[in-house]
Amino acid sequence: MKRKQRTEILINGTADLAVSLSQDIASRYNIVVIEEPNHGLVMVKVRETAQKSLFYLGEVLVTECKVQIEGAIGVGLVKGDDPNKAYDLAVIDAAFGADLKETAEWSILLQQESERLAARQAAFQSKLLQTKVNFETMDTD
């Protein structure tokens, strides 16, 4: 599983998953905090569809954290003010970077969470499509 996909699952999934994975590593390894969770602003880049040009829509508040485990550096970056989640993501990222043995078991958990998220998204899409109006069948008289 790629880093981006793993991070999306951890951010959008249940909060307990990231916390439990992070605590699993914290109980077994020495975690060196390189950068405490802190706030920053990130520019939001958007592509304008008609002319295909890029522009900056504005800024978004983020929380960032960096840790090191067994020589591997992990980064956690989340939208908004959530220092605990940024720390948990950094620990998980460093654990995957260090290729710790615990990460092999996590793939199954992450896959299950991904399937749960996909089912939730499909249910939302189905509910949303029920509100769609078909203008071709509307009576115009």
DRENVOSE-192169 format. One record per residue: x, y, z of N, C-alpha, C in turn; residue number from 1. Coordinates in steps of 0.001 Angstrom, whole numbers. Layout:
rec n_xx X n_yy Y n_zz Z ca_xx X ca_yy Y ca_zz Z c_xx X c_yy Y c_zz Z n NUM
...
This chain:
rec n_xx 842 n_yy -1180 n_zz 0 ca_xx 0 ca_yy 0 ca_zz 0 c_xx 886 c_yy 1242 c_zz 0 n 1
rec n_xx 544 n_yy 2188 n_zz -837 ca_xx 1339 ca_yy 3406 ca_zz -944 c_xx 1072 c_yy 4347 c_zz 224 n 2
rec n_xx 2025 n_yy 5225 n_zz 458 ca_xx 1969 ca_yy 6157 ca_zz 1582 c_xx 723 c_yy 7054 c_zz 1524 n 3
rec n_xx 417 n_yy 7571 n_zz 345 ca_xx -735 ca_yy 8465 ca_zz 196 c_xx -2029 c_yy 7742 c_zz 543 n 4
rec n_xx -2200 n_yy 6545 n_zz 23 ca_xx -3410 ca_yy 5770 ca_zz 287 c_xx -3520 c_yy 5431 c_zz 1776 n 5
rec n_xx -2412 n_yy 5033 n_zz 2374 ca_xx -2384 ca_yy 4701 ca_zz 3799 c_xx -2780 c_yy 5919 c_zz 4645 n 6
rec n_xx -2251 n_yy 7077 n_zz 4301 ca_xx -2543 ca_yy 8294 ca_zz 5055 c_xx -4006 c_yy 8688 c_zz 4909 n 7
rec n_xx -4562 n_yy 8579 n_zz 3712 ca_xx -5974 ca_yy 8905 ca_zz 3500 c_xx -6872 c_yy 7994 c_zz 4331 n 8
rec n_xx -6536 n_yy 6723 n_zz 4402 ca_xx -7322 ca_yy 5780 ca_zz 5192 c_xx -7264 c_yy 6160 c_zz 6667 n 9
rec n_xx -6077 n_yy 6494 n_zz 7154 ca_xx -5914 ca_yy 6837 ca_zz 8568 c_xx -6605 c_yy 8154 c_zz 8923 n 10
rec n_xx -6620 n_yy 9097 n_zz 8000 ca_xx -7262 ca_yy 10383 ca_zz 8268 c_xx -8783 c_yy 10266 c_zz 8189 n 11
rec n_xx -9295 n_yy 9577 n_zz 7168 ca_xx -10740 ca_yy 9494 ca_zz 6953 c_xx -11405 c_yy 8369 c_zz 7730 n 12
rec n_xx -10627 n_yy 7403 n_zz 8185 ca_xx -11187 ca_yy 6266 ca_zz 8909 c_xx -11479 c_yy 6593 c_zz 10358 n 13
rec n_xx -11742 n_yy 5562 n_zz 11123 ca_xx -12019 ca_yy 5757 ca_zz 12540 c_xx -10768 c_yy 6257 c_zz 13255 n 14
rec n_xx -10969 n_yy 7145 n_zz 14201 ca_xx -9852 ca_yy 7745 ca_zz 14936 c_xx -9114 c_yy 6701 c_zz 15767 n 15
rec n_xx -9823 n_yy 5681 n_zz 16205 ca_xx -9214 ca_yy 4659 ca_zz 17067 c_xx -8112 c_yy 3872 c_zz 16354 n 16
rec n_xx -8221 n_yy 3721 n_zz 15047 ca_xx -7236 ca_yy 2928 ca_zz 14310 c_xx -5859 c_yy 3566 c_zz 14382 n 17
rec n_xx -5760 n_yy 4846 n_zz 14063 ca_xx -4463 ca_yy 5530 ca_zz 14095 c_xx -3892 c_yy 5546 c_zz 15506 n 18
rec n_xx -4734 n_yy 5761 n_zz 16494 ca_xx -4279 ca_yy 5810 ca_zz 17886 c_xx -3734 c_yy 4451 c_zz 18312 n 19
rec n_xx -4441 n_yy 3381 n_zz 17997 ca_xx -3993 ca_yy 2050 ca_zz 18422 c_xx -2702 c_yy 1631 c_zz 17732 n 20
rec n_xx -2564 n_yy 1953 n_zz 16434 ca_xx -1330 ca_yy 1615 ca_zz 15730 c_xx -144 c_yy 2398 c_zz 16303 n 21
rec n_xx -364 n_yy 3662 n_zz 16583 ca_xx 688 ca_yy 4500 ca_zz 17150 c_xx 1092 c_yy 4024 c_zz 18542 n 22
rec n_xx 115 n_yy 3672 n_zz 19360 ca_xx 416 ca_yy 3193 ca_zz 20708 c_xx 1137 c_yy 1853 c_zz 20680 n 23
rec n_xx 828 n_yy 1040 n_zz 19694 ca_xx 1505 ca_yy -244 ca_zz 19532 c_xx 3009 c_yy -40 c_zz 19336 n 24
rec n_xx 3359 n_yy 944 n_zz 18519 ca_xx 4773 ca_yy 1246 ca_zz 18271 c_xx 5404 c_yy 1925 c_zz 19482 n 25
rec n_xx 4670 n_yy 2852 n_zz 20098 ca_xx 5206 ca_yy 3600 ca_zz 21247 c_xx 5536 c_yy 2681 c_zz 22418 n 26
rec n_xx 4793 n_yy 1600 n_zz 22548 ca_xx 5050 ca_yy 682 ca_zz 23663 c_xx 6269 c_yy -209 c_zz 23434 n 27
rec n_xx 6743 n_yy -306 n_zz 22196 ca_xx 7841 ca_yy -1217 ca_zz 21880 c_xx 9136 c_yy -541 c_zz 21432 n 28
rec n_xx 9047 n_yy 692 n_zz 20952 ca_xx 10223 ca_yy 1355 ca_zz 20377 c_xx 10437 c_yy 2725 c_zz 20999 n 29
rec n_xx 11654 n_yy 3201 n_zz 20877 ca_xx 11988 ca_yy 4546 ca_zz 21325 c_xx 11648 c_yy 5522 c_zz 20202 n 30
rec n_xx 10793 n_yy 6481 n_zz 20502 ca_xx 10374 ca_yy 7472 ca_zz 19512 c_xx 11041 c_yy 8791 c_zz 19851 n 31
rec n_xx 11795 n_yy 9332 n_zz 18887 ca_xx 12449 ca_yy 10628 ca_zz 19056 c_xx 11613 c_yy 11664 c_zz 18310 n 32
rec n_xx 11100 n_yy 12636 n_zz 19048 ca_xx 10297 ca_yy 13688 ca_zz 18423 c_xx 11247 c_yy 14742 c_zz 17869 n 33
rec n_xx 11285 n_yy 14866 n_zz 16561 ca_xx 12143 ca_yy 15846 ca_zz 15894 c_xx 11477 c_yy 17218 c_zz 15905 n 34
rec n_xx 10185 n_yy 17231 n_zz 15613 ca_xx 9424 ca_yy 18482 ca_zz 15586 c_xx 8087 c_yy 18234 c_zz 16278 n 35
rec n_xx 7887 n_yy 18900 n_zz 17391 ca_xx 6620 ca_yy 18784 ca_zz 18123 c_xx 5473 c_yy 19203 c_zz 17202 n 36
rec n_xx 4271 n_yy 18666 n_zz 17439 ca_xx 3141 ca_yy 19112 ca_zz 16622 c_xx 2983 c_yy 20625 c_zz 16700 n 37
rec n_xx 2999 n_yy 21273 n_zz 15547 ca_xx 2826 ca_yy 22727 ca_zz 15494 c_xx 1949 c_yy 23093 c_zz 14310 n 38
rec n_xx 1493 n_yy 24326 n_zz 14328 ca_xx 563 ca_yy 24791 ca_zz 13301 c_xx 1301 c_yy 25513 c_zz 12180 n 39
rec n_xx 699 n_yy 25476 n_zz 11025 ca_xx 1235 ca_yy 26190 ca_zz 9878 c_xx 120 c_yy 26456 c_zz 8882 n 40
rec n_xx 457 n_yy 27193 n_zz 7853 ca_xx -493 ca_yy 27489 ca_zz 6789 c_xx 44 c_yy 26928 c_zz 5483 n 41
rec n_xx -826 n_yy 26333 n_zz 4705 ca_xx -451 ca_yy 25759 ca_zz 3415 c_xx -1336 c_yy 26395 c_zz 2354 n 42
rec n_xx -727 n_yy 26800 n_zz 1257 ca_xx -1489 ca_yy 27372 ca_zz 143 c_xx -2259 c_yy 26254 c_zz -576 n 43
rec n_xx -3513 n_yy 26536 n_zz -906 ca_xx -4352 ca_yy 25580 ca_zz -1613 c_xx -4333 c_yy 25926 c_zz -3092 n 44
rec n_xx -3763 n_yy 25016 n_zz -3887 ca_xx -3654 ca_yy 25230 ca_zz -5332 c_xx -4835 c_yy 24559 c_zz -6024 n 45
rec n_xx -5460 n_yy 25279 n_zz -6959 ca_xx -6627 ca_yy 24785 ca_zz -7678 c_xx -6413 c_yy 25002 c_zz -9165 n 46
rec n_xx -6892 n_yy 24044 n_zz -9974 ca_xx -6826 ca_yy 24193 ca_zz -11428 c_xx -8171 c_yy 24688 c_zz -11932 n 47
rec n_xx -8142 n_yy 25813 n_zz -12623 ca_xx -9342 ca_yy 26379 ca_zz -13228 c_xx -9657 c_yy 25531 c_zz -14456 n 48
rec n_xx -10874 n_yy 25036 n_zz -14566 ca_xx -11192 ca_yy 24023 ca_zz -15581 c_xx -11282 c_yy 24557 c_zz -17004 n 49
rec n_xx -11748 n_yy 25771 n_zz -17197 ca_xx -11940 ca_yy 26283 ca_zz -18559 c_xx -10608 c_yy 26539 c_zz -19265 n 50
rec n_xx -9703 n_yy 27246 n_zz -18591 ca_xx -8431 ca_yy 27582 ca_zz -19224 c_xx -7291 c_yy 26679 c_zz -18755 n 51
rec n_xx -7569 n_yy 25769 n_zz -17859 ca_xx -6582 ca_yy 24821 ca_zz -17334 c_xx -5415 c_yy 25521 c_zz -16635 n 52
rec n_xx -5667 n_yy 26672 n_zz -16064 ca_xx -4597 ca_yy 27402 ca_zz -15385 c_xx -4671 c_yy 27153 c_zz -13878 n 53
rec n_xx -3521 n_yy 27235 n_zz -13215 ca_xx -3450 ca_yy 27050 ca_zz -11774 c_xx -3518 c_yy 28388 c_zz -11067 n 54
rec n_xx -4190 n_yy 28391 n_zz -9924 ca_xx -4168 ca_yy 29581 ca_zz -9082 c_xx -4301 c_yy 29147 c_zz -7629 n 55
rec n_xx -3958 n_yy 30039 n_zz -6720 ca_xx -4037 ca_yy 29742 ca_zz -5297 c_xx -5355 c_yy 30262 c_zz -4744 n 56
rec n_xx -6149 n_yy 29352 n_zz -4233 ca_xx -7467 ca_yy 29677 ca_zz -3711 c_xx -7376 c_yy 30384 c_zz -2360 n 57
rec n_xx -6405 n_yy 30010 n_zz -1577 ca_xx -6239 ca_yy 30586 ca_zz -239 c_xx -5327 c_yy 29710 c_zz 588 n 58
rec n_xx -5436 n_yy 29847 n_zz 1896 ca_xx -4596 ca_yy 29082 ca_zz 2806 c_xx -5468 c_yy 28204 c_zz 3697 n 59
rec n_xx -4871 n_yy 27125 n_zz 4158 ca_xx -5562 ca_yy 26240 ca_zz 5089 c_xx -4635 c_yy 25980 c_zz 6279 n 60
rec n_xx -5224 n_yy 25954 n_zz 7475 ca_xx -4475 ca_yy 25673 ca_zz 8694 c_xx -4166 c_yy 24187 c_zz 8761 n 61
rec n_xx -2913 n_yy 23841 n_zz 9059 ca_xx -2505 ca_yy 22445 ca_zz 9196 c_xx -1729 c_yy 22268 c_zz 10495 n 62
rec n_xx -1673 n_yy 21025 n_zz 10953 ca_xx -841 ca_yy 20648 ca_zz 12090 c_xx 171 c_yy 19632 c_zz 11582 n 63
rec n_xx 1454 n_yy 19870 n_zz 11887 ca_xx 2535 ca_yy 19030 ca_zz 11374 c_xx 3389 c_yy 18519 c_zz 12526 n 64
rec n_xx 3892 n_yy 17296 n_zz 12373 ca_xx 4761 ca_yy 16695 ca_zz 13381 c_xx 5776 c_yy 15800 c_zz 12672 n 65
rec n_xx 7001 n_yy 15722 n_zz 13227 ca_xx 8034 ca_yy 14839 ca_zz 12681 c_xx 8639 c_yy 14043 c_zz 13821 n 66
rec n_xx 8774 n_yy 12729 n_zz 13597 ca_xx 9396 ca_yy 11843 ca_zz 14583 c_xx 10402 c_yy 10936 c_zz 13892 n 67
rec n_xx 11225 n_yy 10286 n_zz 14715 ca_xx 12208 ca_yy 9337 ca_zz 14188 c_xx 12140 c_yy 8054 c_zz 15001 n 68
rec n_xx 12082 n_yy 6929 n_zz 14282 ca_xx 12080 ca_yy 5609 ca_zz 14899 c_xx 13093 c_yy 4747 c_zz 14152 n 69
rec n_xx 14028 n_yy 4185 n_zz 14883 ca_xx 15020 ca_yy 3279 ca_zz 14282 c_xx 15690 c_yy 3900 c_zz 13051 n 70
rec n_xx 15951 n_yy 5183 n_zz 13101 ca_xx 16638 ca_yy 5871 ca_zz 12009 c_xx 15742 c_yy 6363 c_zz 10890 n 71
rec n_xx 14466 n_yy 6001 n_zz 10893 ca_xx 13540 ca_yy 6431 ca_zz 9844 c_xx 12728 c_yy 7617 c_zz 10347 n 72
rec n_xx 12587 n_yy 8626 n_zz 9499 ca_xx 11833 ca_yy 9823 ca_zz 9856 c_xx 10414 c_yy 9701 c_zz 9318 n 73
rec n_xx 9466 n_yy 10046 n_zz 10168 ca_xx 8061 ca_yy 10023 ca_zz 9781 c_xx 7461 c_yy 11405 c_zz 9914 n 74
rec n_xx 6552 n_yy 11728 n_zz 9004 ca_xx 5901 ca_yy 13039 ca_zz 8992 c_xx 4397 c_yy 12831 c_zz 9094 n 75
rec n_xx 3773 n_yy 13629 n_zz 9953 ca_xx 2322 ca_yy 13629 ca_zz 10073 c_xx 1807 c_yy 15019 c_zz 9782 n 76
rec n_xx 882 n_yy 15142 n_zz 8861 ca_xx 350 ca_yy 16443 ca_zz 8457 c_xx -1157 c_yy 16299 c_zz 8299 n 77
rec n_xx -1910 n_yy 17066 n_zz 9094 ca_xx -3375 ca_yy 17003 ca_zz 9023 c_xx -3957 c_yy 18401 c_zz 8904 n 78
rec n_xx -5088 n_yy 18484 n_zz 8246 ca_xx -5798 ca_yy 19753 ca_zz 8111 c_xx -6447 c_yy 20099 c_zz 9446 n 79
rec n_xx -6309 n_yy 21341 n_zz 9852 ca_xx -6935 ca_yy 21804 ca_zz 11079 c_xx -6015 c_yy 21690 c_zz 12278 n 80
rec n_xx -6621 n_yy 21814 n_zz 13451 ca_xx -5884 ca_yy 21783 ca_zz 14715 c_xx -6070 c_yy 20413 c_zz 15366 n 81
rec n_xx -5156 n_yy 19486 n_zz 15094 ca_xx -5245 ca_yy 18140 ca_zz 15656 c_xx -3843 c_yy 17603 c_zz 15926 n 82
rec n_xx -3181 n_yy 18077 n_zz 16990 ca_xx -1809 ca_yy 17656 ca_zz 17268 c_xx -1674 c_yy 16163 c_zz 17551 n 83
rec n_xx -2673 n_yy 15562 n_zz 18183 ca_xx -2588 ca_yy 14131 ca_zz 18489 c_xx -2600 c_yy 13289 c_zz 17220 n 84
rec n_xx -3462 n_yy 13637 n_zz 16286 ca_xx -3528 ca_yy 12878 ca_zz 15034 c_xx -2252 c_yy 13081 c_zz 14216 n 85
rec n_xx -1706 n_yy 14305 n_zz 14212 ca_xx -453 ca_yy 14561 ca_zz 13488 c_xx 670 c_yy 13702 c_zz 14064 n 86
rec n_xx 725 n_yy 13609 n_zz 15398 ca_xx 1751 ca_yy 12777 ca_zz 16046 c_xx 1548 c_yy 11305 c_zz 15685 n 87
rec n_xx 310 n_yy 10818 n_zz 15776 ca_xx 27 ca_yy 9414 ca_zz 15454 c_xx 412 c_yy 9092 c_zz 14008 n 88
rec n_xx 79 n_yy 9989 n_zz 13087 ca_xx 429 ca_yy 9769 ca_zz 11678 c_xx 1942 c_yy 9751 c_zz 11472 n 89
rec n_xx 2644 n_yy 10613 n_zz 12190 ca_xx 4103 ca_yy 10651 ca_zz 12078 c_xx 4718 c_yy 9351 c_zz 12582 n 90
rec n_xx 4212 n_yy 8841 n_zz 13691 ca_xx 4722 ca_yy 7576 ca_zz 14241 c_xx 4463 c_yy 6429 c_zz 13275 n 91
rec n_xx 3268 n_yy 6368 n_zz 12716 ca_xx 2929 ca_yy 5300 ca_zz 11764 c_xx 3778 c_yy 5405 c_zz 10511 n 92
rec n_xx 3981 n_yy 6636 n_zz 10023 ca_xx 4808 ca_yy 6842 ca_zz 8832 c_xx 6250 c_yy 6402 c_zz 9092 n 93
rec n_xx 6788 n_yy 6738 n_zz 10256 ca_xx 8155 ca_yy 6334 ca_zz 10597 c_xx 8252 c_yy 4821 c_zz 10752 n 94
rec n_xx 7219 n_yy 4201 n_zz 11296 ca_xx 7221 ca_yy 2737 ca_zz 11452 c_xx 7269 c_yy 2056 c_zz 10091 n 95
rec n_xx 6497 n_yy 2562 n_zz 9136 ca_xx 6554 ca_yy 2002 ca_zz 7783 c_xx 7901 c_yy 2300 c_zz 7133 n 96
rec n_xx 8441 n_yy 3489 n_zz 7379 ca_xx 9741 ca_yy 3843 ca_zz 6824 c_xx 10864 c_yy 2973 c_zz 7363 n 97
rec n_xx 10759 n_yy 2586 n_zz 8628 ca_xx 11771 ca_yy 1719 ca_zz 9246 c_xx 11503 c_yy 254 c_zz 8950 n 98
rec n_xx 10395 n_yy -38 n_zz 8285 ca_xx 9995 ca_yy -1409 ca_zz 7933 c_xx 9962 c_yy -2305 c_zz 9175 n 99
rec n_xx 9296 n_yy -1812 n_zz 10212 ca_xx 9168 ca_yy -2580 ca_zz 11447 c_xx 8259 c_yy -3782 c_zz 11220 n 100
rec n_xx 8491 n_yy -4838 n_zz 11983 ca_xx 7733 ca_yy -6084 ca_zz 11780 c_xx 6239 c_yy -5911 c_zz 12024 n 101
rec n_xx 5856 n_yy -4962 n_zz 12879 ca_xx 4443 ca_yy -4733 ca_zz 13177 c_xx 3664 c_yy -4238 c_zz 11958 n 102
rec n_xx 4343 n_yy -3568 n_zz 11046 ca_xx 3651 ca_yy -2986 ca_zz 9888 c_xx 3088 c_yy -4052 c_zz 8948 n 103
rec n_xx 3661 n_yy -5247 n_zz 8965 ca_xx 3145 ca_yy -6321 ca_zz 8107 c_xx 1720 c_yy -6688 c_zz 8510 n 104
rec n_xx 1441 n_yy -6675 n_zz 9803 ca_xx 102 ca_yy -7005 ca_zz 10296 c_xx -882 c_yy -5868 c_zz 10008 n 105
rec n_xx -381 n_yy -4658 n_zz 9929 ca_xx -1239 ca_yy -3493 ca_zz 9743 c_xx -1892 c_yy -3459 c_zz 8372 n 106
rec n_xx -1261 n_yy -4055 n_zz 7390 ca_xx -1801 ca_yy -4014 ca_zz 6029 c_xx -3217 c_yy -4571 c_zz 5984 n 107
rec n_xx -3477 n_yy -5616 n_zz 6755 ca_xx -4808 ca_yy -6222 ca_zz 6781 c_xx -5806 c_yy -5241 c_zz 7408 n 108
rec n_xx -5408 n_yy -4624 n_zz 8517 ca_xx -6287 ca_yy -3648 ca_zz 9183 c_xx -6592 c_yy -2462 c_zz 8277 n 109
rec n_xx -5558 n_yy -1967 n_zz 7598 ca_xx -5745 ca_yy -831 ca_zz 6704 c_xx -6631 c_yy -1197 c_zz 5518 n 110
rec n_xx -6493 n_yy -2409 n_zz 5007 ca_xx -7321 ca_yy -2861 ca_zz 3890 c_xx -8785 c_yy -2972 c_zz 4322 n 111
rec n_xx -9022 n_yy -3498 n_zz 5521 ca_xx -10386 ca_yy -3601 ca_zz 6033 c_xx -11008 c_yy -2214 c_zz 6213 n 112
rec n_xx -10214 n_yy -1281 n_zz 6730 ca_xx -10711 ca_yy 83 ca_zz 6913 c_xx -10992 c_yy 738 c_zz 5561 n 113
rec n_xx -10148 n_yy 453 n_zz 4576 ca_xx -10354 ca_yy 983 ca_zz 3226 c_xx -11663 c_yy 469 c_zz 2642 n 114
rec n_xx -11949 n_yy -802 n_zz 2836 ca_xx -13193 ca_yy -1375 ca_zz 2331 c_xx -14400 c_yy -775 c_zz 3051 n 115
rec n_xx -14270 n_yy -535 n_zz 4354 ca_xx -15347 ca_yy 80 ca_zz 5114 c_xx -15616 c_yy 1502 c_zz 4622 n 116
rec n_xx -14529 n_yy 2251 n_zz 4347 ca_xx -14669 ca_yy 3610 ca_zz 3819 c_xx -15307 c_yy 3605 c_zz 2433 n 117
rec n_xx -14923 n_yy 2639 n_zz 1599 ca_xx -15496 ca_yy 2535 ca_zz 255 c_xx -16983 c_yy 2219 c_zz 332 n 118
rec n_xx -17380 n_yy 1352 n_zz 1256 ca_xx -18796 ca_yy 1017 ca_zz 1419 c_xx -19580 c_yy 2237 c_zz 1908 n 119
rec n_xx -18984 n_yy 2991 n_zz 2826 ca_xx -19644 ca_yy 4199 ca_zz 3332 c_xx -19802 c_yy 5227 c_zz 2212 n 120
rec n_xx -18778 n_yy 5373 n_zz 1375 ca_xx -18834 ca_yy 6314 ca_zz 251 c_xx -19878 c_yy 5877 c_zz -776 n 121
rec n_xx -19955 n_yy 4568 n_zz -1040 ca_xx -20943 ca_yy 4056 ca_zz -1987 c_xx -22359 c_yy 4292 c_zz -1470 n 122
rec n_xx -22570 n_yy 4113 n_zz -171 ca_xx -23889 ca_yy 4352 ca_zz 418 c_xx -24247 c_yy 5834 c_zz 312 n 123
rec n_xx -23269 n_yy 6698 n_zz 537 ca_xx -23510 ca_yy 8137 ca_zz 413 c_xx -23849 c_yy 8505 c_zz -1025 n 124
rec n_xx -23101 n_yy 7965 n_zz -1987 ca_xx -23354 ca_yy 8238 ca_zz -3409 c_xx -24747 c_yy 7759 c_zz -3806 n 125
rec n_xx -25124 n_yy 6584 n_zz -3315 ca_xx -26444 ca_yy 6037 ca_zz -3635 c_xx -27544 c_yy 6948 c_zz -3095 n 126
rec n_xx -27359 n_yy 7422 n_zz -1881 ca_xx -28351 ca_yy 8319 ca_zz -1285 c_xx -28390 c_yy 9652 c_zz -2040 n 127
rec n_xx -27242 n_yy 10115 n_zz -2458 ca_xx -27164 ca_yy 11366 ca_zz -3197 c_xx -27829 c_yy 11255 c_zz -4570 n 128
rec n_xx -27624 n_yy 10121 n_zz -5235 ca_xx -28210 ca_yy 9935 ca_zz -6566 c_xx -29734 c_yy 9857 c_zz -6528 n 129
rec n_xx -30303 n_yy 9551 n_zz -5380 ca_xx -31758 ca_yy 9520 ca_zz -5264 c_xx -32356 c_yy 10914 c_zz -5423 n 130
rec n_xx -31561 n_yy 11934 n_zz -5178 ca_xx -32051 ca_yy 13308 ca_zz -5282 c_xx -31815 c_yy 13907 c_zz -6671 n 131
rec n_xx -31184 n_yy 13163 n_zz -7553 ca_xx -30857 ca_yy 13669 ca_zz -8885 c_xx -32126 c_yy 13806 c_zz -9726 n 132
rec n_xx -32200 n_yy 14910 n_zz -10428 ca_xx -33361 ca_yy 15185 ca_zz -11277 c_xx -32998 c_yy 14874 c_zz -12721 n 133
rec n_xx -33862 n_yy 14151 n_zz -13396 ca_xx -33666 ca_yy 13857 ca_zz -14812 c_xx -34520 c_yy 14852 c_zz -15600 n 134
rec n_xx -33893 n_yy 15857 n_zz -16155 ca_xx -34629 ca_yy 16921 ca_zz -16845 c_xx -35235 c_yy 16468 c_zz -18170 n 135
rec n_xx -34714 n_yy 15413 n_zz -18748 ca_xx -35255 ca_yy 14945 ca_zz -20009 c_xx -36638 c_yy 14331 c_zz -19865 n 136
rec n_xx -36967 n_yy 13845 n_zz -18688 ca_xx -38278 ca_yy 13237 ca_zz -18484 c_xx -39290 c_yy 14187 c_zz -17867 n 137
rec n_xx -38856 n_yy 15396 n_zz -17565 ca_xx -39776 ca_yy 16370 ca_zz -16974 c_xx -40731 c_yy 16893 c_zz -18036 n 138
rec n_xx -41952 n_yy 17107 n_zz -17634 ca_xx -42969 ca_yy 17647 ca_zz -18545 c_xx -42762 c_yy 19160 c_zz -18666 n 139
rec n_xx -42606 n_yy 19666 n_zz -19886 ca_xx -42328 ca_yy 21077 ca_zz -20101 c_xx -43552 c_yy 21860 c_zz -20532 n 140
rec n_xx -44697 n_yy 21255 n_zz -20566 ca_xx -45924 ca_yy 21959 ca_zz -20981 c_xx -46452 c_yy 22845 c_zz -19910 n 141
